[in-house]
Amino acid sequence: MEEATFMAWLKNEGQTVKAGDLLFSVETDKALQEIEALDSGILHLLPNGPQPGDIIKVGDAIGCLLQPGESPPSGDPVPATAPVSGAEPVQPAVVAKADRTQPPSVPASANKPVSPRAAQRALVAGVDLRAVTGSGRGGRVRESDVMAAVGRSPVPVPAPAPAAAPTGSGPAGREVPLTSLRRTIAQRMVRSKTATAPVTLTARADVTAMVKLRADWKAAGRKEALPSYSDMIIKLTAGVLRGHPALNARWEETRIIHPDAINIGLAVDTQEGLLVPVVRDVPGLTLGRLAQRTADLVERARQRKLSAEELGGGTFTVTNLGGMGVDAFTPIINHPECAVLGIGRIVREPVAENDTVVIRDRMWLSLTFDHRLVDGAPAARFLDALRRAVENPLAGLVE
């Protein structure tokens, strides 16, 4: 990671900070994170420090932790506050310097402590944080405070300068700001396409038994969470990967890693863009527990409440476009993983069976794999084994 989006300070100018205190929040690599202070001191915000929405670079300074009487680098007067007992001389809070080429998405918060969720909500709702009274400890602004402020008359904010009119011979267009998440997605997609040797294989699976099994569970009022088709295929995929470990691999530049664990990422469509939360140790989960886990991850992904740990460590990815009417497609590998499985829609269609025509439920499975890690024949054997598991799901799904 080389840059992030600054969200909010969680401490005020001149406030005493202790090592371990939550100091500020950033949006990094698809997740919102609250950053802890590594030292103790008195917080001094730099005059050119970042505002919510600014892109900041790793390694530069956005503020300082000072000792009583110590002058900040800018020569500004030291804020008056109680001394920190036993504190050692500290270095500036080295994190990042604001990129002033991009204006903040919301007005400054007047250095109020603000939670990451509140900052994100303010960005989306266009709420001026200077007009919000915090109900949290120490006056910290929480998400509920921002929601309560929606619809109130905010502190007047100068209108942003109008964007430059598009040039060229075509019709005028609408400019869309490049968010941190969109930038991350773009970088990863380009890296995957340029750093891997992707090959896609497809197979048609008869999922009549799977459709009937799920319908029976639904009719019986299954006590556990009703699994989705994605849940069922994730569970079956994990079982097949046990017998085909070459597909459960990661490229680490100088070596190929075959993890002991099978951690499957599930592609989730959100308003902000694609996120891939990871379900860990899928073989160790019952189908009901897996359904609960994926439902929770999907919900929190759409609310932008996932941690960075929940978005990393995958060994294989599954993406489902069947609900959008797609039959087969070419999914992009979630680098550095070896492979990704695409799930198409379920279609009822006539099939020749023993010289008669019957109606069956069928689905396309699309497997994209990195040919650097595995050859076509092992990948084809894996896909064929998965097809057979999907067509006979009982053994792999019912504990």
C-alpha positions in Angstrom: 0.0 0.0 0.0 1.4 3.4 -1.0 -1.6 5.7 -0.3 -4.9 5.9 1.5 -7.9 8.2 2.0 -7.8 10.2 5.2 -11.2 10.0 7.0 -11.0 11.9 10.4 -8.9 12.8 13.4 -10.1 10.9 16.5 -8.3 13.3 18.9 -8.5 17.1 19.1 -5.7 19.7 18.5 -3.8 20.1 21.8 -5.2 16.9 23.4 -3.0 14.6 25.3 -2.4 11.3 23.5 -1.2 8.1 25.1 0.4 5.2 23.3 -2.4 2.9 22.2 -5.1 5.6 21.8 -7.0 5.7 18.6 -5.5 8.7 16.8 -7.1 9.0 13.3 -8.9 6.9 10.7 -8.1 6.1 7.1 -9.6 4.1 4.3 -7.0 1.6 3.3 -7.1 -1.2 0.8 -10.9 -1.4 0.7 -11.3 -1.2 4.5 -11.8 1.5 7.1 -9.2 1.4 9.9 -8.7 3.3 13.1 -4.9 3.9 13.6 -3.4 3.7 17.1 -0.8 6.1 18.4 2.6 4.4 18.9 3.8 7.1 21.3 2.6 9.6 23.9 2.5 13.4 23.7 0.4 16.4 22.8 -1.3 16.3 19.4 -0.4 19.2 17.1 -2.1 19.2 13.6 0.0 20.6 10.8 -1.4 23.7 9.0 -1.3 21.8 5.7 -2.7 18.6 7.2 -5.3 16.5 5.5 -9.0 17.0 5.4 -11.6 14.2 5.2 -11.5 12.7 1.7 -7.9 13.8 1.0 -5.5 11.2 -0.6 -2.5 10.8 1.6 0.9 9.2 1.0 2.5 6.7 3.3 5.7 8.0 5.0 5.0 11.7 5.3 3.9 13.6 8.3 0.3 14.8 9.0 0.8 15.8 12.6 3.2 15.8 15.6 3.2 14.4 19.1 5.0 17.0 21.2 6.2 17.2 24.8 5.1 20.1 26.9 7.2 23.2 25.9 8.4 21.6 22.7 8.0 23.6 19.6 6.4 22.0 16.5 8.4 22.0 13.3 6.3 24.9 11.9 7.2 27.1 14.8 3.6 27.4 15.9 3.0 27.9 19.6 2.6 24.7 21.6 -1.0 24.1 22.6 -1.6 24.3 26.4 -2.4 21.0 28.0 -1.6 18.9 31.0 1.9 17.2 30.8 2.2 13.6 30.1 3.8 11.9 33.0 6.8 9.7 32.2 6.5 10.3 28.5 9.7 10.0 26.4 10.6 12.5 23.6 8.6 11.5 20.6 8.9 11.8 16.9 6.2 13.3 14.6 3.2 11.0 13.9 4.7 9.7 10.6 1.9 8.6 8.3 1.1 10.8 5.4 0.9 14.2 3.8 -2.2 15.4 2.2 -2.4 15.5 -1.6 -3.9 19.0 -2.2 -4.7 18.3 -5.8 -8.0 16.8 -4.7 -10.5 18.9 -2.7 -12.1 17.4 0.4 -15.4 15.7 -0.2 -17.0 17.3 3.0 -16.2 20.4 5.0 -13.6 20.2 7.7 -14.7 18.8 11.0 -13.1 21.6 13.1 -10.8 18.9 14.6 -13.6 17.1 16.3 -13.0 13.5 17.2 -15.0 11.5 14.6 -15.5 7.8 14.2 -14.7 6.2 10.8 -18.3 5.2 10.2 -19.4 8.8 11.0 -16.9 10.2 8.6 -17.9 7.8 5.9 -21.6 8.6 6.5 -20.9 12.3 6.3 -19.0 11.9 3.0 -22.0 10.0 1.5 -24.7 12.2 3.0 -22.9 15.5 2.5 -23.2 16.5 6.2 -21.0 19.3 7.5 -19.3 17.8 10.6 -18.9 21.3 12.1 -22.7 21.3 12.5 -22.8 17.9 14.3 -22.8 17.6 18.1 -21.0 14.4 19.1 -22.7 12.1 21.7 -19.7 9.8 22.2 -17.1 9.9 24.9 -15.2 13.2 24.8 -17.7 14.6 22.3 -16.8 12.1 19.6 -19.1 12.2 16.6 -20.7 8.8 16.0 -22.6 7.5 12.9 -25.9 8.0 14.7 -25.1 11.7 15.2 -24.5 12.2 11.5 -27.7 10.4 10.7 -29.6 12.6 13.1 -28.1 15.6 11.4 -29.3 14.6 8.0 -31.9 17.2 6.9 -30.8 19.9 9.3 -29.6 23.2 8.0 -25.8 22.8 8.0 -23.2 25.5 8.6 -23.0 27.4 5.3 -20.2 25.8 3.2 -18.6 27.7 0.3 -19.8 26.1 -3.0 -17.0 24.2 -4.7 -15.6 25.6 -7.9 -17.4 24.3 -10.9 -15.6 21.5 -12.8 -13.9 22.4 -16.0 -16.1 21.7 -19.0 -15.2 18.6 -20.9 -13.2 19.2 -24.1 -13.3 17.4 -27.4 -15.7 16.8 -30.2 -18.1 14.5 -28.4 -21.1 15.3 -26.2 -20.4 16.8 -22.8 -20.1 14.2 -20.0 -20.4 13.9 -16.3 -17.2 13.6 -14.2 -17.2 11.0 -11.5 -14.5 11.4 -8.7 -12.1 8.5 -8.5 -12.6 7.0 -5.0 -10.0 5.1 -3.1 -11.9 1.9 -3.5 -12.3 2.4 -7.2 -8.6 3.1 -7.5 -7.7 -0.1 -5.6 -10.0 -2.2 -7.7 -8.5 -0.7 -10.9 -4.9 -1.4 -9.7 -5.7 -5.0 -8.8 -7.6 -5.7 -12.0 -4.7 -4.4 -14.1 -2.1 -6.2 -12.0 -4.1 -9.5 -12.4 -4.3 -9.1 -16.2 -0.7 -8.2 -16.6 1.0 -10.4 -13.9 -0.9 -13.6 -14.6 -1.3 -16.0 -17.5 -5.1 -16.5 -17.3 -6.9 -19.3 -19.0 -10.6 -19.9 -18.7 -12.3 -23.3 -18.9 -16.1 -23.8 -18.8 -18.3 -26.8 -18.0 -22.1 -27.4 -18.0 -23.5 -28.9 -14.8 -26.8 -30.5 -14.1 -28.0 -28.9 -10.9 -31.4 -30.5 -10.7 -30.5 -32.4 -7.5 -29.1 -29.2 -5.9 -32.3 -27.2 -6.8 -34.5 -30.0 -5.3 -32.3 -30.2 -2.2 -32.6 -26.5 -1.5 -36.3 -26.5 -2.2 -36.8 -29.4 0.3 -34.9 -27.5 3.0 -37.0 -24.4 2.3 -40.3 -26.3 2.4 -39.2 -28.1 5.6 -38.6 -24.8 7.4 -34.9 -25.5 7.9 -33.8 -24.2 11.3 -30.4 -23.1 10.3 -29.9 -20.3 7.8 -31.1 -21.3 4.3 -28.0 -21.7 2.2 -27.8 -19.9 -1.1 -26.6 -21.6 -4.3 -23.3 -19.7 -3.8 -23.0 -21.2 -0.3 -23.6 -24.7 -1.6 -21.0 -24.3 -4.4 -18.5 -22.8 -2.0 -18.8 -25.7 0.3 -18.5 -28.2 -2.6 -15.6 -26.3 -4.0 -13.7 -26.6 -0.7 -14.2 -30.3 -0.7 -12.9 -30.7 -4.2 -9.9 -28.5 -3.5 -8.8 -31.0 -0.9 -8.2 -33.5 -3.6 -6.8 -30.9 -6.1 -4.4 -28.8 -4.0 -2.7 -27.3 -7.0 -5.7 -25.0 -7.5 -5.6 -23.9 -3.8 -2.3 -22.0 -4.3 -0.8 -18.5 -4.2 2.0 -17.0 -6.3 4.7 -15.4 -4.1 7.1 -14.2 -6.9 9.9 -16.6 -5.9 7.8 -19.6 -5.0 4.4 -21.2 -5.2 2.6 -21.6 -1.8 0.1 -24.4 -1.2 -1.6 -23.3 2.1 -2.9 -25.9 4.5 -6.1 -23.9 5.0 -8.8 -23.5 2.3 -10.0 -19.9 2.6 -12.5 -18.9 -0.1 -13.3 -15.4 -1.0 -16.8 -14.4 -2.2 -17.1 -11.5 -4.6 -19.7 -9.0 -3.3 -21.2 -6.2 -5.4 -21.6 -3.0 -3.3 -22.6 0.6 -4.2 -18.9 1.6 -3.9 -17.5 -1.3 -5.9 -16.4 -4.9 -5.7 -15.3 -6.3 -2.4 -14.1 -9.9 -1.7 -14.5 -10.9 1.9 -12.9 -14.2 2.8 -14.6 -17.2 4.5 -11.8 -19.0 6.5 -11.5 -22.8 6.9 -14.5 -23.6 4.8 -14.0 -27.4 5.2 -14.3 -27.0 8.9 -17.7 -25.2 8.7 -21.1 -26.9 8.5 -23.2 -25.7 5.6 -25.5 -23.9 8.0 -22.6 -22.1 9.7 -21.1 -21.3 6.3 -24.5 -19.7 5.2 -24.5 -17.6 8.4 -20.9 -16.5 7.9 -21.4 -15.5 4.2 -24.6 -13.6 5.0 -22.8 -11.6 7.7 -19.8 -10.9 5.5 -22.0 -9.8 2.6 -24.1 -7.5 4.8 -21.1 -5.9 6.4 -19.3 -5.6 3.1 -22.2 -3.5 1.8 -22.1 -1.4 4.9 -18.3 -0.9 4.6 -17.8 -2.4 8.0 -15.3 -5.2 7.1 -11.9 -5.2 8.7 -8.7 -5.5 6.6 -8.2 -9.0 7.9 -11.6 -10.1 6.6 -10.6 -9.0 3.1 -7.3 -10.8 2.9 -5.8 -14.3 3.1 -7.9 -16.0 0.5 -6.7 -19.1 -1.4 -9.5 -19.3 -3.9 -12.4 -17.0 -5.0 -16.0 -17.6 -6.1 -18.1 -15.0 -8.0 -21.7 -15.5 -8.9 -23.3 -13.5 -11.8 -26.2 -15.9 -12.2 -28.6 -13.6 -10.4 -27.9 -11.0 -13.1 -28.9 -13.3 -16.0 -25.4 -14.2 -17.0 -24.7 -17.7 -18.3 -20.9 -17.9 -18.6 -18.2 -15.4 -18.3 -14.4 -14.9 -17.8 -13.8 -14.0 -14.2 -10.5 -12.2 -13.3 -8.1 -13.9 -10.9 -7.8 -12.4 -7.5 -4.0 -12.1 -7.6 -1.9 -13.7 -6.1 -4.4 -16.6 -5.9 -4.3 -19.4 -8.5 -7.9 -19.5 -9.6 -11.4 -18.1 -9.5 -14.7 -19.8 -10.2 -17.6 -18.1 -11.9 -21.2 -19.2 -11.3 -23.8 -18.7 -14.1 -27.6 -18.6 -13.9 -29.7 -21.8 -13.5 -31.8 -22.5 -16.6 -34.5 -25.1 -17.0 -34.1 -26.7 -20.4 -34.8 -29.9 -22.3 -32.1 -32.5 -22.2 -31.8 -35.8 -24.1 -31.6 -38.7 -21.5 -31.8 -42.4 -22.4 -33.4 -41.6 -25.8 -36.1 -39.4 -24.2 -36.3 -35.7 -23.6 -36.5 -34.5 -20.0 -36.5 -31.0 -18.4 -33.4 -30.4 -16.2 -31.9 -27.5 -14.3 -28.5 -26.6 -15.7 -25.7 -24.1 -14.9 -22.4 -23.0 -16.5 -19.3 -23.1 -14.3 -16.4 -20.9 -15.5 -12.9 -21.5 -14.1 -10.1 -19.0 -14.7 -6.7 -20.2 -13.5 -3.1 -18.9 -13.7 -1.2 -21.1 -16.1 2.0 -20.1 -14.4 1.0 -22.1 -11.3 -0.9 -25.0 -12.8 -1.3 -26.6 -16.2 -4.5 -27.1 -18.2 -4.9 -30.8 -17.5 -4.9 -30.5 -13.7 -7.2 -27.5 -13.9 -9.6 -29.4 -16.2 -9.6 -32.4 -13.8 -10.5 -30.0 -10.9 -13.4 -28.5 -12.9 -14.7 -31.9 -13.9 -14.5 -33.1 -10.3 -16.4 -30.0 -9.2 -19.0 -30.5 -11.9 -19.6 -34.1 -10.6 -19.8 -32.8 -7.0 -22.4 -30.2 -8.0 -24.5 -32.8 -9.9 -24.4 -35.1 -6.8 -24.4 -32.6 -3.9 -25.8 -34.7 -1.1 -22.6 -36.3 0.1 -20.7 -33.0 0.1 -23.4 -30.8 1.7 -25.2 -32.9 4.3 -23.2 -33.6 7.5 
